[in-house]
Amino acid sequence: LMRFLVTDFSRLIDDLGFDHNTRVYNNANISHSSSGTEQALTFNRERYDIRAMHSTSSNTGRLTAARAGVYLIGGHIEWAANSTGQRAITIKHTNSTPTTTVIAEHTSDATAAGAHPQSIATVYELAVNDYVELFANQNSGGALNVLVTGNYSPEFWMNWMSPSTS
């Protein structure tokens, strides 16, 4: 009976999609060398990736939907200290056409002192094999790092929430 319940429960979790989640990070600073030019961030490590929605060997900036549905998608970065210009963080969605669309964006003025953190999140419907990427942009006038801060920056995640609405 216990074996049946465990198997049945595992099947239920799979059917419901609650295990379609990933959270990735980079374990080194990312240099944003082109001031004023948007740059896709890359992620070489995984905190968890239950359904192989991320690869650490190719297209390392992408999180790919393994199941159609509505996802919570978010990221967090921390810029090195620099008081000039603005900082931006953007999530872009690419579908099978391929068409790329901005689905969330946050821009803020640089802080006067200290590192500059930025967080972003959105809820968005994805089809199987659609993917999202996290982009950063800054216009300080020179190179600026996205800093590594353990369990904090740079981080990117995607969690399945519900079936597709259509």
N, C-alpha and C positions, 0 to 999 in steps of 0.2 A: 504494500500500500504506500509506504514512504517513497519508494522508487517511482511509483506512478505519480505521486504528488509533486516530487521534485522535477520530473520530466515535464509534467503538465504545466507547472509553474514556469519553468524555463521557456517553454513554447509560448506561454501567455506573454511573458516579458518580451520575447522576440516579436510576437505578433503586434504588440502594442508599440514597439519601437523605442522603449525607454533606454535601450542600450546603444542608441545611435548618437554618441557623444565623443567629442575630442577636445583636448586642450594641448596646445603646443607652445614652445618657447624657443628662444635663441640663447645660448650660453656664452655669447660674446657680444661686445658692443657692435652696433651696426653703424658704419660711417655713412652719413648722408652728405655726399661730397658735392652735389650739384645744387647749390643754393637756388631756390625758387622752382625746382623741378621735382615733380612727384616721383616717389620711388617705392616700388613694392618691397615689403619687408619679407625676409626669409626666416624659416624656423627649422633648426637642426635637431631639436629634441622634442619628445612627447611626454607630457605628464600622464596622459592616457589617450588611447585611440582604439576604441572598442571595435569598430567596424571598418578599420583601414580607410579612414576618410582623409588621411594625411600621409605623405611620403617624406622621409628624411633624405632620399637620394635623387628625386627628380621633382620639379615643380614644387619646391619646398615651401613656397608661400601660399599654396592653395589648400583650402579645406573643401572637400568634395562631398556632396550629398549622396549617401548610400541608400537612402530611402526618401521618397517624395513626402513632403509635408512642410509644416511650419516650424521654423528653427529660431532659437535665440542665438544671436551671433554677436560676439563682442571682442574687444581687445583693449590692451593698456600698454602705453609706452611712457618712457621718461627721457626727456631731452637733457643733454648736458647744459650746464649754466651758460647763458648768453642773453643779454638784455635787449638785443636788436631784433626787430621784425616780428613776424608771426609764425606760429606753429600750427600744423593741420594734421589730422588723422582721418582717414576715409576708409570705408568698407565698400568694395565693388563686387557686383554679382555678374557672372558670365554664364550664359545659357548655351544650348546646343547649336545656335544659329551660326557662329557665336556673336552675341550682342553683349556688350559690357555696359552696366548701368551702375551709377552711384546710388547706394541704398542707405548710406548714413555718412555724415561728415560733421566734424567739429573743428572749428578754427578759433584760436585765441591769441592774444598778444603775448609776446615773450614776457617773462617775469623779470623784475628788477634784479633779483639775486637768487642764487640757488637753482637747483634742477627744476625742470618744467614738466610735471606729469600731465598726461592726457588719457582719458578713458572714453570709450565709445561702445554703444550697444544698440541693437535693433532687433525687431522680430520680422522675419521675411519668409515667404513661401518659396521653396525650391523643388525642382523636379530632380529625379535621379540623374546623377552626373553633372548637375549644375555645380559651379564652384564659386567660392568667395575668396577675396584677398584683402589684406590690410596694407594700406599705403600711408606713407608719411611725407610731409613736405615742410620746408622751412625756408625762410628768406633772410637769414642773418647776414648774408654777404660772404660767407665762407663755409667750409666743412663744419659739420656739427654731428656729434654722436647721439644715437638712440642708445641709452645706457642699459647695461645689464644690471638688474637688481633682482636677486633671488625671489622667485615666486611672485613677481610683480611686473617686470619689464625686460624685454618685450614679450608679451603674451597674447595669444589669439585663441578663441574657442568657438565651438558651435555645438548646440544641444538641441536635439529633436524634441518638439513639444506636442505636436498633434498631427493627424492626417491632413492631407491637402483639403482645401475648402471647395474645390470644384470636382 
